[in-house]
């Protein structure tokens, strides 16, 4: 019985396929959460960005999401209609409007992610600390690479460079 590891190319190919599957499953999971909140998946991601530690303006939300200002206006309108955010004047600059999640949003959203959080904690318990550190490093670098590639696509706006 051989204990030889698969060839590097096989490992990378398998990893690429599993990452695509994880990405797809993540999109479907977030869509299920969005459905429960009666919003769409893009709105859910923008709600997550708006719920960060810093107050966020519509302009900043457009910038970090990669959406146009017009699209962000639609997102905020839908989130406001769903009772998930409200617009408030920035106390530091009354010309600016900040997007503030409704007070019940953390509890509502956390409750929907609860079983996933528990399942992921159980999954993490199967790994040693040094293994978790390696996975964390890989995921962090993969997220940065994904962000950079998305920004590259958004900047070019040319569908011909997708394969480049």
FITIVEX-652607 format. One record per residue (C-alpha): residue number from 0; residue in three letters; x, y, z. Coordinates in nm, 2 decimals, always signed. Each point is the difference from the previous one (the first is absolute). Last residue first. Layout:
! FITIVEX-652607
resi	resn	east	north	up
NUM	ALA	X	Y	Z
...
END
This chain:
! FITIVEX-652607
resi	resn	east	north	up
163	UNK	-0.60	+3.72	-1.96
162	UNK	-0.31	-0.22	-0.01
161	UNK	-0.23	+0.28	+0.13
160	UNK	+0.18	+0.26	-0.21
159	UNK	-0.26	+0.00	-0.29
158	UNK	-0.28	+0.08	+0.25
157	UNK	+0.14	+0.36	+0.02
156	UNK	-0.11	+0.19	+0.31
155	UNK	+0.37	+0.04	+0.07
154	UNK	-0.04	+0.14	+0.35
153	UNK	-0.27	-0.25	+0.11
152	UNK	+0.20	-0.30	-0.12
151	UNK	+0.31	+0.12	+0.18
150	UNK	-0.19	+0.07	+0.31
149	UNK	-0.14	-0.36	-0.01
148	UNK	+0.35	-0.13	-0.04
147	UNK	+0.13	+0.20	+0.29
146	UNK	-0.29	-0.12	+0.23
145	UNK	+0.06	-0.36	-0.10
144	UNK	+0.37	+0.03	+0.07
143	UNK	-0.07	+0.15	+0.34
142	UNK	-0.26	-0.27	+0.08
141	UNK	+0.25	-0.28	-0.11
140	UNK	+0.27	+0.15	+0.21
139	UNK	-0.22	+0.01	+0.31
138	UNK	-0.14	-0.35	-0.08
137	UNK	+0.36	-0.14	-0.03
136	UNK	+0.12	+0.17	+0.32
135	UNK	-0.30	-0.12	+0.19
134	UNK	+0.04	-0.35	-0.12
133	UNK	+0.36	+0.00	+0.11
132	UNK	-0.08	+0.14	+0.34
131	UNK	-0.28	-0.26	+0.04
130	UNK	+0.25	-0.27	-0.07
129	UNK	+0.24	+0.14	+0.26
128	UNK	-0.28	+0.01	+0.25
127	UNK	-0.10	-0.36	-0.06
126	UNK	-0.31	-0.08	-0.19
125	UNK	-0.32	-0.19	+0.07
124	UNK	-0.13	+0.29	+0.23
123	UNK	-0.02	+0.22	-0.31
122	UNK	-0.28	-0.22	-0.14
121	UNK	-0.20	+0.04	+0.32
120	UNK	+0.05	+0.37	+0.00
119	UNK	-0.12	+0.00	-0.37
118	UNK	-0.31	-0.19	+0.09
117	UNK	-0.08	+0.23	+0.29
116	UNK	+0.05	+0.31	-0.22
115	UNK	-0.22	-0.15	-0.27
114	UNK	-0.27	-0.08	+0.25
113	UNK	+0.00	+0.36	+0.12
112	UNK	+0.01	+0.18	-0.33
111	UNK	-0.37	+0.08	+0.00
110	UNK	+0.01	+0.09	+0.37
109	UNK	+0.30	+0.23	-0.06
108	UNK	-0.20	+0.18	-0.27
107	UNK	-0.30	+0.08	+0.22
106	UNK	+0.21	+0.07	+0.31
105	UNK	+0.23	+0.24	-0.19
104	UNK	-0.28	+0.16	-0.19
103	UNK	-0.22	+0.09	+0.30
102	UNK	+0.16	+0.35	+0.05
101	UNK	-0.07	+0.10	-0.36
100	UNK	+0.32	+0.03	-0.21
99	UNK	+0.12	+0.35	-0.05
98	UNK	+0.09	+0.14	-0.34
97	UNK	+0.17	+0.34	+0.03
96	UNK	-0.11	+0.32	-0.17
95	UNK	+0.24	+0.27	-0.06
94	UNK	-0.07	+0.38	-0.02
93	UNK	-0.04	+0.01	+0.38
92	UNK	+0.37	-0.07	+0.04
91	UNK	+0.11	-0.13	+0.35
90	UNK	-0.35	-0.11	+0.10
89	UNK	-0.04	-0.19	-0.32
88	UNK	-0.37	+0.04	-0.09
87	UNK	-0.19	-0.33	+0.03
86	UNK	-0.13	-0.25	-0.26
85	UNK	-0.17	-0.31	+0.14
84	UNK	+0.08	-0.37	-0.03
83	UNK	-0.17	-0.34	+0.02
82	UNK	-0.36	+0.11	-0.01
81	UNK	-0.07	-0.19	-0.33
80	UNK	-0.07	+0.34	-0.16
79	UNK	+0.33	+0.13	+0.13
78	UNK	+0.19	-0.30	-0.15
77	UNK	-0.18	+0.05	-0.33
76	UNK	+0.07	+0.37	-0.01
75	UNK	+0.37	-0.06	+0.10
74	UNK	+0.04	-0.25	-0.28
73	UNK	-0.16	+0.23	-0.25
72	UNK	+0.22	+0.29	+0.10
71	UNK	+0.30	-0.24	-0.02
70	UNK	-0.09	-0.08	-0.36
69	UNK	+0.00	+0.37	-0.09
68	UNK	+0.33	+0.06	+0.17
67	UNK	+0.15	-0.29	-0.20
66	UNK	+0.09	-0.32	+0.18
65	UNK	+0.36	-0.11	+0.08
64	UNK	-0.11	-0.09	+0.35
63	UNK	+0.27	+0.20	+0.18
62	UNK	-0.05	+0.31	-0.22
61	UNK	-0.38	-0.01	-0.01
60	UNK	-0.01	-0.04	+0.38
59	UNK	+0.24	+0.29	+0.03
58	UNK	-0.23	+0.22	-0.21
57	UNK	-0.31	-0.11	+0.19
56	UNK	+0.18	+0.10	+0.32
55	UNK	+0.13	-0.25	+0.26
54	UNK	+0.03	+0.02	+0.37
53	UNK	+0.30	-0.20	+0.12
52	UNK	-0.02	-0.34	+0.18
51	UNK	-0.17	-0.17	-0.29
50	UNK	-0.38	-0.03	-0.04
49	UNK	+0.00	+0.18	-0.33
48	UNK	+0.23	-0.26	-0.15
47	UNK	-0.24	-0.28	+0.12
46	UNK	-0.30	+0.19	-0.14
45	UNK	+0.19	+0.03	-0.33
44	UNK	+0.04	-0.38	-0.01
43	UNK	-0.36	-0.05	+0.08
42	UNK	-0.11	+0.25	-0.27
41	UNK	+0.21	-0.19	-0.25
40	UNK	-0.17	-0.33	+0.11
39	UNK	-0.35	+0.13	-0.05
38	UNK	-0.24	+0.11	+0.27
37	UNK	-0.30	-0.16	+0.18
36	UNK	+0.21	-0.07	+0.32
35	UNK	-0.06	-0.38	-0.04
34	UNK	+0.09	+0.03	-0.37
33	UNK	+0.32	+0.18	+0.09
32	UNK	+0.10	-0.29	+0.23
31	UNK	-0.08	-0.25	-0.28
30	UNK	+0.20	+0.21	-0.25
29	UNK	+0.29	+0.01	+0.24
28	UNK	+0.00	-0.38	+0.01
27	UNK	-0.03	-0.02	-0.38
26	UNK	+0.30	+0.23	-0.04
25	UNK	+0.20	-0.19	+0.26
24	UNK	-0.08	-0.33	-0.18
23	UNK	+0.13	+0.15	-0.32
22	UNK	+0.32	+0.13	+0.15
21	UNK	+0.05	-0.33	+0.18
20	UNK	-0.04	-0.19	-0.33
19	UNK	+0.24	+0.23	-0.17
18	UNK	+0.25	-0.04	+0.28
17	UNK	-0.04	-0.38	-0.02
16	UNK	+0.08	+0.01	-0.37
15	UNK	+0.31	+0.22	+0.05
14	UNK	+0.11	-0.23	+0.28
13	UNK	-0.04	-0.31	-0.22
12	UNK	+0.20	+0.17	-0.28
11	UNK	+0.27	+0.11	+0.24
10	UNK	+0.03	-0.34	+0.16
9	UNK	+0.01	-0.17	-0.34
8	UNK	+0.26	+0.24	-0.13
7	UNK	+0.21	-0.06	+0.32
6	UNK	+0.00	-0.38	-0.06
5	UNK	-0.21	-0.20	+0.24
4	UNK	+0.17	-0.10	+0.33
3	UNK	+0.17	-0.33	+0.02
2	UNK	-0.13	-0.23	+0.27
1	UNK	-0.01	-0.30	-0.23
0	UNK	-0.14	-0.33	+0.11
END
